[in-house]
Amino acid sequence: MNKKIIGGVSAFAIAVVGTGVYLAVPASAGASGHPGVKAADGAKGHPMRGVRGFRGIRGVHGQATVRTKKGFAQVDWQRGRLTATSGGTLSVRSADGVTWQWKTDDKTRVRKDKAKSTVSQLATGDFVFVAGLDAGGARTAKRVVVPNKVPAQETASPTPSHS
């Protein structure tokens, strides 16, 4: 295919995804009052580079395929209650009842009480945001954040849905 066509299709896809993220971010997100994605961290081209931006999204869990310098990578994210920690594995249950297992390693970055922390300092019952890579169904946590404020939806009982 022509490089101009591929470039145009890529730009369109980025615009569509960007618009979706913009519409999904609450107006109150971000300390500066801007409803955008926070500044990225990490090495250029790394699949977890923009993980801070996921925290502003209202969803409870999800997946995205991202392009890196080394090819494509599947990035997963989840927010919910930490239900168990055992042998380098975290179990997180989202508000909709979905429970995912996350492997941790020495590269897993943890933030708790606005400071760097460790996986061993996470406690069952903590409300967490986890993001990491998906390699064939095995999720590896790269970032775990315990926010200072627990969203109101997490403290209230879920309302029954009508179908």
URZIKA-V506390 format. One record per backbone hydrogen bond with DSSP energy under -1.0 kcal/mol. CO is the residue of the C=O (numbers start at 1). NH is the residue of the N-H. If there is no record, write none. Layout:
# URZIKA-V506390
CO/NH
CO/NH
This chain:
# URZIKA-V506390
2/6
3/7
4/8
5/9
6/10
7/11
8/12
9/13
10/14
11/15
12/16
13/17
14/18
15/19
16/20
17/21
18/22
19/23
20/24
21/25
26/29
43/46
46/49
48/51
49/41
50/53
51/54
52/55
53/56
54/57
60/79
62/77
64/75
66/73
68/71
71/68
73/66
74/134
75/64
76/132
77/62
78/130
80/128
81/93
82/125
84/91
86/89
88/104
89/86
90/102
91/83
91/84
92/100
93/81
94/97
98/94
100/92
102/90
103/141
105/108
109/144
110/117
111/146
112/115
115/112
118/121
119/122
123/126
126/82
128/80
129/145
130/78
131/142
131/143
132/76
133/140
135/138
138/135
139/103
140/133
142/109
143/131
144/111
145/129
151/154
152/156
